Each structure stands twice: as C-alpha cells, then as structure tokens.
Amino acid sequence: MAEMMGGITGWFIADKIVAYLFIVLFIWGASNKFGKKGEFNDDFTSLDNMKSLQGFAALGVILHHISQEYFFQEEGVLSLFVNAGAYFVALFFFCSGYGLIKSLDTKKDYLKGFIGKRVVKSLVIPFYVNVILYGLMMFIVKWPLEPLQWVTNFLGITMMNRYAWFPIVLALLYIVFYIHFRNFKNRKAGFIVIGIFIICLGIHTCICGHVAWWAGPDNWWMDDNFWETDFKWWMDEQIFWFNGEWWANSAPAFLTGLIFANYEKKIVAFFKKKYVLKLHILIVITLLLGMLNNYGQAEFGYWTEWEGNGPAIGDKIVTYFTQIPLLFVFPLLVFVVMMKYHVSNPVSRFFGKYSLHTYLMNLAAITMCRFIEVPDALVMVGDVKNNLFIFAIAVIVLSVLLGMLEHKITTAVQSLIYRKPAPVAVATYVRPSLLEEDGEHTTKTSLAAEIKSDDAADKKAEEKVEAEPAKKAEEKKE
C-alpha cells in the first residue's frame, strides 16, 4: 500500500483497527462493577466465565500464530499479538490448575480414575486424533517426510503438529498433580513439588534449544553447506519434544491457578478491602515484572544460538527466570480485574467450547492457506503479501471449521472408548451433582442449591424416622 502522510501506512491503520475490534470483544456482554463501591461479581470464576476467558485466549492464540507469518511481521500487521502468545496460553494453564483444585474439593473420589478420565480421555485422545488428521493431510498433499519420521510422528515421539505441545505439557502437569495428591494430603508440599517440576521443565527446554544443536559440529545450524550435505530431518527446528521455550514459559500460571483455587476465599476477601488501592499496586507490580521480562529478552534472549555462540544455554536460562515472575502474576491480575469486570458473549463462548481443537488445527489452516491460489482469479489467498487480511480471515474460518470437525471426531472416539453402561434404576435418594458433567467447577449459586436440596432431603428423612415409632404404637394399640 502506498504511504500516507507522516509515514503512516494503510497497513498501520489496518493493524490498529484489528486491535480495536479485538478490544471491542471485551466490552460486548460485560458485567461491570467498577465505580460501584462494595459491589463485586460473585460469579467471576463460574464455569461460563472461565469458558469465555478461554475463548478469548483461543482467538488470541490463533491471531498470535498468524502474526508470526513473515509478511505480517514485515508490514507490522497484528503487532498487538506478536509477543502475546505466552499470556494467552498462561490463561489456559491457570484455568486448568484452578479446575483441578476445585474438583478435588467438590467431587467425591475425584482422583479415582483420574489418569483415565483427565489425562487419557481429555488430552491423550485429542492429541492422537490430531496426529492422525495431520498425517492424513500430509499424505494427501504428499508432504515429503522420511519413512522413519512417519513412524515417530504417529507414535508421538516427534511432532507431527508442532503446535500440539500444549496437551503434552498439561498431561505431564496432571500426572505430577495426581502422583502427589494421590499419596500425600499436604497441599503446600504439593504446590512446591509442582513448582519445582515446572522450573525443571523450563530449564530443560532451555537446554534442548530450538534445534538438535548437539548432533553436529559447533554452530552447524549456521553453516549453509552443512544443511545441504550432512543435515538429517530430526535435526531441524521443533522436531522433538521441548524444542522451544514456549513449552514451559507459561506453565507457572498453572501453579497460580492451583494456589488461587486453594486460597480463593482469603484472596478474594483480601482484595475486596481497599480494592482500588490493591488493584493499582498489583498493576504496578505486573508492569515492573514486565520490564524485567523485557530486559531479559533484550539482553539475553531465547534465540541466542543464531548469534554463532553455540547453543547459549546460559542466556536462555537467565531469560527464563526473568520471565517466570511475570507469567506467575499476570493471571492473578486478570482474575482480580474480573472481580469487578468480566465478559461473556457469543464469540467468547463459541471459541471457549472449541478452544483446544481450534488451537490444535490452527497450523493446518495456516499451512493450507499459504498454498491456496486460484489461477487467473482476482484474489489469490496464497499470495499472502497482497492479501494479508484475506489470508488472516481464511485462517480463522478454516481453524474454526477444522476445529469443529476434530472436536466431533474426538468426541466420537471418546464415546466409543469410554462407553457408559446402561443406567440401573434404584429406589434410593440420588444426590444431585455439584458440577456440570464436563465442567471443572461450579458457581456459588449451584452449590447453594445443592446444599438446600440436601437439607430438604435430610429433613424429610428425619421426619420419617421420628414418625415411625408413633405409627407403630398406634398400630399396636388398634
């Protein structure tokens, strides 16, 4: 596009319009208690609001992935989302940690069958369904993969879909959670164990780097001749697990979610007193941690192996530790704000329902749209340079359609494997469920309703017991 006066281009204006429209989504359907002293949203951690938050995060991740495309960065389009991926993923981790503690507190025998239901059913099956779909797509387009790579990709040892790291990391965190809380009751110790595991996971990603740096001579990845003569497919970027700091840099938010859920009443009560003051203090702390994160990224960085100084593991580790505090505190700030202001609208709820699947199919959508060109047509989506927004819209729509398809297939596979036995009629009182069938937690309203229902049932039973002796005495007298 031609430049406009003052150096402002059409792409610059378009970028700001996209950012504005994304922000507008946070106004549509808002529940606002700011300016109302002493009033708070008691449902800010309800299932609906959690799902809506995950919906925003899912859309944000899709836009983040699009912003990583070369031409988008060259033109400065979607600049708001270029470095925002870690923050959106942190919200997913927080909600997952929060849900585990709430379910542990409210579901009877929650850890019984945990691995089968929460790990295999909810994470492993979606992961392998995604692997099969990606494999099918690659086979159809004749994607050039080595025979061994087909095998390792289908086994999940290497990455068929390099965006599919999230369910792997979440499954590992779930397993650590299960092992500790299945054997020990001390929650503080459990939080420490999980925190140490997250830190070790992050350090491990720093050691792994982005390529198999250990597989050749020093700085082989900087040598064009090596790529042409000695390079093997498994030495490339993001082939193995943990090839990339994004595998772990958002995971501290999982610990935040666990702690917040465990101490929710105390935390909420603390912030309700002098809310405005404490909110501003938390904002300042978050901004300072953001400055620390920016310093680490600028002075050290995660991609330092491309400076020709070897894998530069030390620089990566320093960067990781300057980023941990920010991604630990950031989700807390979000939920403290939600005490006064949260949003739920059809867009956020839709993306919340299909969040995992749109995320998993996003790379497939991006890859397809890179190569979609119609000869002699007015619009060629694959000509990304001249059709940035057509490309972006096509990716979003295709991510949604493919995500819905994967969700349907995954649900069918889950139902087939975890087929429920036919219900058996019983003449006993059945306690109503605290939680929605697929939910992680419940609202205070539903909890209060159950308690009231239980009290009524108990009272009725007590009256029956008290009336029984009198009834027998009357029958004997007759």
N, C-alpha and C positions, 0 to 999 in steps of 0.2 A: 504493500500500500504506500501511496505517496505520503511524504512527510507533511505535517501540518505546522502551523506557526509555533514558534517556541520550542521546536524539537519534539513536540508531542505527535505521535503517530496514531493512525487508526487502530493499530493493534494495542497500543497503550490504553486507549479509551475502551476498547472491547474488553481488555483484561479487567478494568475497573468495573465494568458493567457486570461481568460474570461474578466478581467478588461481591458486588452489591446484591445480586439476585440470590446468592448463597446465604448472605446475611439476612435477607428478607424472610427466608425459610425459618429463621429463629424468632420471627415476630408473629407469623401466622399460627394461630392456635395457642398463643402464650397464656400462661397463668401468672399474672404479675402482682406481687405483693410489696414491691418497692414503694416507698413513700407511705406505707401503712404500718405505723408503729405497732409492734407487738403481734403482727399477723404474719403467719408463715404457711407455706404449702406443706401440709402434713403428709401428702401423698407423693412427695418428690422422689422417693425410692420405690414407688409402686412398679408393678410389672409393666404397665403400659408406658410409663415414663422411661423406664430402663430400655425398653424395646425402641422407643422413639429416639433416645440418645444413641443407641447402636445404629439406628437408621441413618442419622446424620453422619456418624463415623464411617459407615459403609460408603455413603455417597462421597464423603471427603477422601477416602482411600482411593476410590475409582478416579476422582479428579487428580489426586496426587500422582497416580500411576501415569495418567495421560500427560501431566505436566513434565514428566521425565523424558518424554519424547524429544528428540534433538531439535526439531523445528519449533516446538513450543518454547523451549528454553532460548533459542536464538531470537525469537520475536518477543520474548518476555510475556507470553500469554499464560494465564493460570499461575502467575507468580505467587499468589497467596498460598498455593498448595505445594510448591516445590519442596519445601522443608517441613511440611506439616504432617507427613505420614506417621511419624513416631507418636505424635499427640493423639491422632485419631485411633491408632492401634492401642494406645495406653488406655483409652476409654473401654475398649473391648476387654482388656485384661482386668481392669478394675471391676467391671460388671461381673466377670466370671468369678473373681475372688469373693466379691460380695455375696453372690448367689450361693457359693459353697457353704459359707458360714451360716447364712440364713436357713438353708436347707438342713444343715447339720443340727440346728437348734429346733427346727419345727417338724421335721419328718422323722417318724419313728423308724429306727434301724436303717437310717439313711446310708450308712456305709456298707450295708449288706447288699451285695450285687453291684457295688459302685463301679468296679472296673468294667463289668459287662455293659452297664447302662450309660455311665457318664464318659467312659473312655472309648470302649469299642463301638457302641451304638452311636454316640453323639459326635465322635471325632475320627475314629479309625475308618468306619464305613464310608463317611463322606469323603475322606481323603482318598481311599482306593477307588471309589466311584469316579472321582475327579481324575485319577490317574488313567482309568480305562477310557474315559471320554476324551482326554487329551491324546492318549495313544491312538484312539480311533481317528481323531482329526489328523494327527501326524501321518498315519498310514494312508489316509485318503489323499492328502496333498503330496505324498511321497517325500516326507521330510527326511533328509539324509542323516540317519542315525546308524552307528555301528551295531552289529548283532549283539554284542555284549551289553551295549548301552540300553537296548530294548529290554534285555533281561533285568538289569539292575534298576532301570526306571520302573518297570512293572512291580518289582519287589519293593520299591520304595527306598532302596539304598541310595540311589542318586535321584535327582529331582526331574521328574517328567514336566512338572509345572513349578517353576522357581518361585511363584507367589504362594505356593501351598505350604510354606514353612509354619504358618500360624497354628494350624491344628496339631502339628508335631510338638511344638513348644508347649502349647496348652495341655496336651496329653501328658507330657513329662511333668508339668507342674501339678496336674491332677494326681498323678501316681505318687509323687512325693507327699502331697497332702494326705492321700489315702494311707500310705505306709505309716506316717506319723500318727494320725488321729485314730487309726485302727488299733494301734498298740499303746498309745500314750494319751492321757487326758489333759496334760499341761499345754494350754494353748499358747502361752508366751514362748515356751520352748519350741513349739511347732512353728510359730512365726519366725523365730530365729533360724531354725533349720531351713525353712523355705527361703528366707532372705539370703542365707549363705549359699544355697543352691543357685539362686538367681544370679548372684555375684560371680560364682564359679562359671556359670553358663556364659555370662558376658565376657569373662576373661578368656574362656575357651574360643569364643567367636573371634576375639582379637588375635589369638594365636593362629587360628585357621586362616584368617585373612580372606581375600576375595578370590584367590586362585591357588592352585596346588604349588605354592612357592618352593616347597621342599623337594619337588620332583625333578629339578634340573639344576644347572649351574646358577651362580649368583645372578640375580636380575634377569633370568631368562625371559621373563614376560615383557622385557623392554627390547628384546632382540627380534627384529622382524625376520631374520634368517632362521632363528630357532623355530618360529611359528610355521615356517614353510617346510622345514626339514625334519625336525625332531618332535614336534608338538603331538600330543595324544589327546583324544577327546575329553578324557577325565581330568585333564589339567586346566580346563577352561574355567571361566568365572561361574560361580553359583551352581556348580555341579553337585558337590557333596553337601551334606547337612552342615549347618553352621558356617557356610561360606558367606559371611556378611554380618555386620554388627546389628542389623535390623532384626536378626533372630532373637536378640535378647535385650536391646536397649530400652524397649518399652515395658519389659516384664516387671520392673519394680512396681508398676501400678497394680499388678496382681496382689502384691503384699499389702499395698494401700487399701485395696478392696477388702481383704481379709480383716485387717485391723479396724477399718471403719465399721464393718458389719458387727464385729465383736463388741465394739465400744460405742455403737451408734447413739444410744440414749445419752450417754455422757458427752459425746462430741456435739450432738445437736443442742443439748442443754447449755453447753459452754458457749456456743456461737450465738444462741438466742439472747444471751445477756450482752448488751453493748454490741449488737450485731454489726452495725455500720463501721465502728472502730476496728473490730477484729477482722472484718472482711477486707478493709483497706490495708491492714497490717499483713494479711495473707497475700494480697495482691502485690505489695511491695516485696515480700519475701520471694514470691514467684518470679517477679521481674529481676531481682538480684540473682536468683539461680539461673534465669535465662541468660543473663550477662556472663555468668560463669560458664555456662554451656557454650555460648558463642566464642568465648575466649579459648576454650579447649578445642573447638572445631577449627578456629583460625590459626592457633599457634602449633597445634599438633595434628589432629585430624585422623580420620579412619582410612583414607586412601593414600597414605604416605608411601606405599610400596612403589607408586608410579613416579616417585621423585628419584628413583635409582639408588636408594639406600637400603636395599634388601627389603624384607617384609616389614621392618619398622614396627615390631610388635609393641615395643615400649610406648611409642607415640599413641598407638590405638588404645592401650590400656589407660593411659592418662586421660585421653579423650572420653573414654567410657565412664571413668569416675567423676569427671566434671559434668557428665550428663545425667547420671543416676539421680542426684537430688531433685533436679527439675521434674523428671518424669515420675518421681515418687509423690511430689507435692501437687503437680498440675491437676490430676483428677480430683484431689481433695478440694481445690479451689472451685472446680466445676460444680461439685455437689453442694458446696456451701452456697454458691450462687443459686443453685436450683432450690434451695430452701425458700428463696423469695421469687425465683423466676425460672419456670421451665416451659417447654414447648412440646406439644403433641399435635401433629396434623397428618392428613392422609399420606403425604410424601414420606415423612419420617417413619410412620407406622409401616408403610409398604416396604421400604428398604430395611427396616428392622426385622420384618418377617423373613426376608430373603438375604439377610446381611452376609452370612457365611458363604452362601452359594454364589451371590453376585461377585463377591471378593475372589472366590476360587476360579470363577470363569472369566475374570477380567482380562487376564493375559491372553486367553484365546480370542476374546473380542478385539483386543488391540492388534494382535497378530493378523487376524483376518482382515481388519480394516486397512492395514498397511498395504495390502495387495489387491484390494478391490478396485479395479479400474475398468471402466466401460469405454471401449474404443469409439471415437467419434461422438462421444456424448458431451453435453455441456458441462457436467460435473463428473469429476473422477475422484472418488474418495481417497484412493491410494496416493494421489498427488497431494500429499499432506501439506507441502509448502504453501499451496494456494487454496487449500480447503481445510484450514485448521479447525474451524468450528463445525463444519460438516463432519469431519473426522471425529471430533470430540462427541458430538451428539450421537453419531453412529455407534461409537464405542459404548456410550452409556446405555443406549437402547439395546444393543446386542448383549451387553453384560447382563442386563435385566432378563432378557428372553432366555439366554443360555442358563442363567442362574435359576430361573423358574423351572426350566427343563431338568436341570441337575437336581433341584430340590424334589421334584416329582419322582425321579428315578431313585434317588436316595431314600425317600420315604417308602417307596415300594420294596426296596431291598431290606430296609429296617423292619418293615412289617412282616416280610417273609421269614426273616431270621428270628425275630422276636415275636412270633405269633402268640397271642394271648389265648389261654384256654377258655373254653366256653364258661360263662358265669353259672354258679350254682346257687339256687335260691335258698336262703336261710331265713329263719324266723326270729333272728336276733337283731338288736339295735345296731346299726352300722354308723360309726362316727363319720361325719362328712369330712372331706379332705380339706386340709389347711391351705393347700396350694393348688393352683391350676395344674392340669395334667402335665404340661410341658414347661411350666414355669419354674423359676428358681426360688422365688419368694412371693410373699403375698402382701396386700395392703393392710393397714391397721383396721380398716372397716371390715374386711372379710374375716380377719382374726377375731374381732369383737363379735361378729355374727356367729361364728362357730362356738365361742365361749358361751354366748347366750343360749344357743341351741343345746349345747351340752348340759348347761344348768337346768334347762327346762326338762330335758330327758331324765336327769338325775332326780329332780324334784318329783317327777311323775312316778319314778321307780320307788322313791322313799314313801310316797303316799300309799302306793300299792302294798308295800311291806307293812306299814303301820295299820292298814285296814284289814290285813289278813287275819290276825288273832281275833279281832272283833267279829269278823264274819264267821269264823269257826265257832266261836262261843255262841253266836246267835243260832247257828245250825244245830248245835248240841242241845240248846235249850228247847228248840222246837221238837 
